[in-house]
Amino acid sequence: MILHLLLISLPIIIFLYFLHKNRNPIKTLVPPGPPGLPLIGNIHQLASVKTPHVYLWQLSKKYGPLIHMTLGSKQVFVISSAKLAKQVFKTQDTAFSSRPKHLGQQTLSYNRFDITFSPYNNYWREVRKIAVINLFSLKKLQSFRPIREDEMSRLMAKISGFASSNQAVDLSETTIALGSTLISRIAFGKRYDEHGSEMQRFDELELIDEHLSRNKKVDEEEDILDILIQLKEQKDCSVDLTWDNIKALLLNIFVAAADTSAVSIVWTMTALIKAPHVMKKAQAEIRNSIGKKGTVDEDDLPSLSYLKALIKESFRMYPPAPLLIRETIEKCTLDSYEVQPKTTVFINSWAIARDPEYWGDRPHEFLPERFLNSDIDIKGQDFGVVPFGSGRRVCPGMLMGLANVELTVANLLYAFDWELPQGVQAEDVDTEALPGLAVHKKNPLLLVPKKYVA
């Protein structure tokens, strides 16, 4: 009966839709894009693809670097060039500074009380200021150095066990465990057992209760949750932090930091195993510099120019968040097209990194040399490579993420030679990605470590 009514009603709904559409003869000129269906627009096209960033890149080759789509009643612009990205991130940063509201975000962000999904308003500005000054400053980053180096020592010991028995390491699983443990210690002062049930859950309320009830030692280093509780209790900021605000920030930090570092390390090692000459060159640089010291520490990193170049190249080819999302807060123009308020804008950082106008005729090749003797920056100042975003919405935890990735990759390359499991060739290693906010490799990366003796 219900299906019968729906079939009868559908022609009427479509007729009313076109009647309403035709009553508004004033049309804004929009960029080219794929044709959509009545009512749903292009939803069916995006919903049917596994990797939207690749699909949108393919569309850009047909329609150009600025595409118009509709998702239901929502207007969407898609950007696939560094030139247009600069317009969004720098020239008109304020106009493109908000985030669209989606139903699924409400739970993930405690009604958008976090940094990632919060709209552009005074609350977001103040909370971001808290994050930049109190949580992710250079001073704070340096204070967490002993934690990073301790976890690195544990990781090397764990992989040495695999090397001794000539077993393959699942680097996808290992780096997720490393990222989760690192951020747990930095944010909550607690090391989770990677094989225990605690790694499977994240209870913000329980963590807060533990911090409020524990007797903190005088010389004990403050973690991020300590700082947030202190700011709330002492009212040391211009917004009144609630427990929901704090829980939203904790969830942001835990998910974003753990995921981004793990994803980036795996993609870097994937690129290296497929380009063994690059791996050997990086290992030679690291081993010649470190000698018989036994481990790479953070003081060694500034002198490792080829390592830094290959990590930049990895972030270019495999940005952890390939689609950066903004929403306009006012009417503006983009490449001579008028953009209305509340328009969603996708900046396809994955496509921009493959733009031959910016990167020349070999954008699909893994070439760390393109960053050697170059001042191209991956921290948001050069718009051809924006793995952390740019402008006022640039990732506040960028420096921490970079430090984790550089230190981990440096030690993996210093301490071990890496081989593929028996019967697997470099060309067999896929680069397919899973959909998500942070794009994980679809299939686990399994590599066999061989202990290097200096």
C-alpha positions in Angstrom: 0.0 0.0 0.0 2.8 2.4 1.0 4.7 1.6 -2.2 1.6 2.2 -4.3 1.1 5.6 -2.7 4.8 6.5 -3.3 4.5 5.5 -7.0 1.4 7.7 -7.4 3.0 10.6 -5.5 6.4 10.6 -7.3 5.2 12.3 -10.5 3.4 15.0 -8.5 6.6 15.6 -6.4 8.7 15.9 -9.5 6.1 18.2 -11.2 6.1 20.5 -8.1 9.9 20.5 -8.0 10.1 21.8 -11.6 7.2 24.2 -11.1 9.0 25.7 -8.1 12.3 25.8 -10.0 10.8 27.5 -13.1 9.2 30.2 -10.9 12.6 31.5 -10.1 13.9 32.7 -13.5 17.0 34.4 -12.0 19.8 31.8 -12.4 23.4 32.2 -11.2 26.0 31.2 -13.7 27.8 28.2 -12.3 30.9 26.2 -13.4 30.5 23.2 -15.6 29.9 19.8 -13.9 28.2 16.4 -14.3 24.4 16.5 -14.8 22.4 15.4 -11.8 18.9 14.0 -11.2 15.9 15.9 -9.9 15.7 16.3 -6.1 18.9 14.4 -5.4 21.3 16.1 -7.7 24.7 14.2 -7.9 24.3 12.3 -4.6 23.9 9.0 -6.5 27.2 9.5 -8.3 29.3 10.3 -5.2 27.6 7.6 -3.2 28.5 4.9 -5.7 32.3 5.5 -5.7 34.7 4.1 -3.1 37.2 6.9 -3.4 35.5 10.2 -4.0 38.7 12.2 -4.4 39.8 10.0 -7.3 36.3 10.3 -8.9 36.4 14.1 -8.5 39.9 14.2 -10.0 38.7 12.3 -13.0 35.8 14.7 -13.4 38.2 17.6 -13.3 40.0 16.2 -16.3 36.7 16.5 -18.2 35.1 19.6 -16.8 38.2 21.6 -15.6 39.7 22.6 -12.2 36.4 24.2 -10.9 33.3 21.9 -11.0 29.7 22.6 -9.8 27.6 19.8 -8.3 24.5 19.6 -6.2 24.0 17.2 -3.3 20.2 17.4 -2.8 19.5 21.1 -2.4 23.1 21.8 -1.4 25.3 23.7 -3.8 28.9 22.3 -4.1 32.0 23.6 -5.8 35.0 21.3 -6.3 38.5 22.7 -6.7 41.4 20.8 -8.3 44.1 23.4 -8.9 46.7 25.2 -6.7 45.6 28.6 -8.2 42.0 28.2 -7.0 43.1 26.7 -3.7 45.0 29.9 -3.0 41.8 31.9 -3.6 40.0 29.8 -0.9 42.9 29.4 1.6 44.5 32.9 1.3 42.9 35.6 -0.9 39.4 35.0 0.4 40.1 32.9 3.5 37.4 34.5 5.7 34.7 34.0 3.1 35.5 30.3 2.9 36.2 29.7 6.6 33.2 27.7 7.9 32.3 24.0 7.9 29.0 22.5 6.5 26.7 20.9 9.0 26.0 17.2 8.6 23.9 14.9 10.7 26.7 12.4 11.4 29.0 15.1 12.8 26.7 15.9 15.8 27.6 12.7 17.7 31.3 12.7 16.6 31.8 16.4 17.6 29.4 16.7 20.6 27.1 19.0 18.7 30.0 20.6 16.8 31.8 21.7 20.0 35.2 20.5 18.6 37.7 22.2 16.3 37.3 20.1 13.2 33.5 20.4 12.6 32.7 23.6 14.4 31.4 26.4 12.3 33.3 29.7 12.0 32.3 31.7 15.0 33.7 33.2 18.2 33.6 29.8 20.0 35.7 28.2 17.2 38.2 31.0 17.2 38.7 30.8 21.0 39.0 27.0 21.1 41.4 27.0 18.3 43.5 29.6 20.1 43.5 27.3 23.2 44.8 24.4 21.0 47.5 26.4 19.3 48.8 28.2 22.4 48.2 25.6 25.2 48.2 22.2 23.5 50.2 22.2 20.3 52.8 25.0 20.7 56.5 24.3 19.9 57.2 24.4 23.7 54.5 21.7 24.3 55.8 19.7 21.4 59.3 19.6 22.9 57.9 18.6 26.3 56.4 15.5 24.8 59.7 14.4 23.2 60.6 11.8 25.9 57.3 10.1 25.3 57.9 9.9 21.5 61.4 8.6 22.0 60.3 6.0 24.6 57.6 4.7 22.3 60.1 4.6 19.4 62.4 2.4 21.6 59.5 0.0 22.3 58.6 -0.1 18.6 62.1 -1.0 17.6 62.3 -3.8 20.2 59.0 -5.2 19.0 60.0 -5.2 15.3 63.4 -6.7 16.2 61.4 -9.7 17.5 59.8 -10.2 14.1 63.3 -9.8 12.4 64.8 -12.5 14.6 62.1 -15.0 13.6 62.1 -13.8 9.9 58.4 -12.9 10.2 56.5 -10.2 8.2 55.3 -7.2 10.2 51.8 -5.8 9.5 52.9 -2.2 9.4 49.3 -1.0 9.0 48.3 -2.5 12.3 51.6 -1.7 14.0 51.5 2.0 13.2 47.8 2.4 14.3 48.8 0.9 17.6 51.8 3.2 17.8 49.7 6.3 17.0 47.0 5.4 19.5 49.6 4.8 22.3 51.5 7.9 21.5 48.5 10.2 21.6 47.1 8.4 24.6 50.2 9.2 26.6 50.5 12.8 25.3 46.8 13.6 25.7 45.8 11.5 28.8 49.0 10.4 30.4 48.0 6.8 30.0 49.6 4.0 28.0 47.1 1.5 26.7 48.0 -2.1 26.2 47.7 -2.5 22.4 46.4 -6.1 22.9 44.0 -5.2 25.7 40.3 -4.3 25.6 41.1 -0.7 26.5 42.5 -0.1 23.0 39.1 -0.9 21.6 37.3 1.9 23.4 37.7 5.6 24.1 35.8 6.7 27.2 36.2 10.5 27.6 34.1 10.7 30.8 36.1 7.9 32.5 39.4 9.7 31.6 38.1 13.0 33.0 37.1 11.3 36.3 40.5 9.6 36.6 42.3 12.9 36.1 40.0 14.7 38.7 40.5 12.0 41.3 44.2 11.1 41.0 46.9 12.5 43.2 49.3 14.1 40.7 53.0 14.0 41.5 54.8 17.4 41.7 57.3 16.6 39.0 54.8 14.8 36.8 54.5 16.2 33.3 51.2 17.8 32.4 49.2 16.0 29.7 46.7 17.7 27.4 43.7 16.7 29.5 45.4 18.2 32.6 45.7 21.5 30.7 42.1 21.5 29.6 40.8 20.8 33.1 43.0 23.5 34.5 41.6 26.0 31.9 38.0 25.0 32.8 38.5 25.2 36.6 40.5 28.5 36.6 38.4 30.0 33.8 41.7 31.0 32.1 40.1 31.5 28.6 37.5 33.8 27.0 35.0 31.0 26.6 33.5 29.0 29.5 34.6 25.5 28.7 32.1 22.8 29.5 32.8 19.1 29.9 31.2 18.5 26.5 33.7 21.0 25.0 36.5 19.1 26.6 35.2 15.7 25.5 34.8 17.0 21.9 38.4 18.3 21.9 39.7 15.0 23.3 37.9 13.0 20.7 39.3 15.3 18.0 42.8 14.9 19.2 42.7 11.2 19.7 41.1 10.3 16.4 42.9 12.9 14.2 46.4 12.5 15.7 46.4 8.7 15.9 44.9 8.2 12.5 46.9 10.8 10.6 50.3 9.7 11.8 49.5 6.0 11.1 48.2 6.7 7.6 51.2 8.8 6.7 53.8 6.3 7.9 52.1 3.4 6.0 51.8 5.4 2.8 55.5 6.5 3.1 56.7 2.9 3.6 54.4 1.8 0.7 56.0 4.3 -1.6 59.5 3.3 -0.5 59.0 -0.5 -0.9 57.8 0.3 -4.5 60.9 2.5 -5.1 63.8 0.6 -3.5 66.4 2.9 -4.9 64.8 5.8 -2.9 64.8 3.6 0.2 68.5 2.7 -0.2 69.4 6.4 -0.7 67.5 7.4 2.4 69.0 4.6 4.5 72.5 5.6 3.4 72.0 9.2 4.4 70.6 8.2 7.8 73.2 5.5 8.6 76.1 7.7 7.5 74.8 10.5 9.7 73.9 8.4 12.8 76.8 5.9 12.7 76.7 3.3 15.5 74.6 5.4 17.9 71.9 2.8 17.7 68.8 5.1 17.3 67.7 8.2 15.6 66.6 11.0 18.0 65.0 14.3 17.3 68.2 16.2 17.3 69.4 14.2 14.3 66.4 15.0 12.0 67.3 18.5 10.8 70.4 17.2 9.1 68.6 14.5 7.2 67.6 16.5 4.1 66.8 13.5 1.9 64.6 11.9 4.5 62.7 15.2 4.9 62.3 15.4 1.1 60.9 11.9 0.8 58.4 12.5 3.6 57.2 15.7 1.9 56.9 13.8 -1.3 54.8 11.1 0.5 52.5 13.8 1.9 52.2 15.2 -1.6 51.2 11.9 -3.2 49.2 10.5 -0.3 47.6 13.4 1.7 46.0 11.9 4.8 42.8 13.9 4.1 42.5 14.1 0.3 39.3 16.2 0.4 39.4 19.4 2.5 35.9 20.8 3.2 34.9 24.4 3.6 31.6 26.3 3.6 31.1 30.0 2.6 29.9 32.5 5.2 29.2 35.2 2.7 28.7 35.9 -1.0 32.0 35.9 -2.9 33.4 35.0 -6.3 35.6 32.2 -7.5 37.2 32.3 -10.9 34.5 34.9 -12.0 31.7 32.6 -10.7 29.4 33.9 -8.0 29.4 31.7 -4.9 26.4 32.0 -2.5 26.6 31.8 1.3 26.3 28.3 2.7 27.9 26.8 -0.4 30.0 23.7 0.3 33.5 23.7 -1.2 35.6 20.6 -1.7 39.4 21.3 -2.1 40.7 18.1 -3.7 44.3 18.1 -2.3 44.9 14.7 -3.9 44.1 16.1 -7.3 46.0 19.3 -6.7 49.1 17.2 -6.0 48.8 15.7 -9.4 48.2 19.0 -11.3 50.8 19.0 -14.2 50.6 22.8 -14.4 52.1 23.0 -10.9 54.2 19.8 -10.7 55.3 19.4 -14.4 55.0 16.3 -16.6 55.7 13.7 -13.9 53.3 14.4 -11.1 52.4 10.7 -10.6 55.9 9.6 -9.9 57.4 9.3 -6.4 60.4 11.8 -6.7 61.7 13.1 -3.4 64.3 15.1 -5.5 61.6 17.6 -6.3 61.8 18.8 -2.7 65.6 18.9 -2.5 67.1 22.4 -2.7 63.5 23.7 -2.8 61.7 26.0 -0.6 58.3 24.4 -1.3 56.5 24.0 2.0 53.9 21.4 3.0 52.6 23.4 6.0 50.1 25.4 4.1 52.2 28.2 2.5 52.4 26.6 -1.0 49.1 25.7 -2.4 50.2 22.9 -4.7 50.7 20.6 -1.6 48.3 21.1 1.3 48.2 17.8 3.3 47.3 19.7 6.5 45.0 22.3 4.9 45.9 26.0 4.9 44.7 29.4 6.2 42.8 29.8 9.4 41.6 26.2 9.3 45.1 24.6 8.9 45.5 21.6 11.2 46.6 22.9 14.7 48.4 19.5 15.4 50.5 19.7 12.2 53.9 20.0 13.9 53.1 17.1 16.3 52.0 14.9 13.3 55.1 15.7 11.3 57.4 15.0 14.3 55.8 11.6 14.8 56.1 10.6 11.1 59.7 11.9 10.7 61.0 10.1 13.8 59.2 6.8 13.1 60.2 6.6 9.4 63.8 7.6 10.2 64.1 4.8 12.8 62.4 2.2 10.6 64.9 2.9 7.9 67.9 3.1 10.2 67.4 0.0 12.2 66.1 -2.4 9.5 66.3 -3.3 5.8 62.9 -4.1 4.5 61.8 -6.8 2.1 58.5 -8.1 0.7 57.2 -11.5 1.8 58.3 -14.4 -0.4 56.6 -14.5 -3.8 55.4 -10.8 -3.6 56.8 -8.3 -6.1 56.9 -4.5 -5.8 54.3 -4.2 -8.5 52.0 -6.4 -6.5 51.8 -3.8 -3.7 48.6 -1.9 -4.3 47.9 1.7 -3.6 44.2 1.4 -3.3 42.6 3.4 -0.5 39.6 3.0 1.8 37.1 5.8 2.0 37.1 8.0 5.2 38.2 11.3 6.6 41.8 9.9 6.8 42.5 7.6 3.9 43.9 4.3 5.0 45.6 1.8 2.6 42.9 -0.7 1.6 45.1 -3.8 2.1 47.5 -4.1 5.0 51.2 -3.4 4.3 53.1 -6.6 5.2 56.9 -6.3 5.1 59.8 -8.5 6.4 62.4 -6.6 8.5 66.1 -7.6 8.5 68.1 -6.2 11.4 70.8 -3.8 10.3 74.1 -4.0 12.2 76.1 -0.8 12.1 
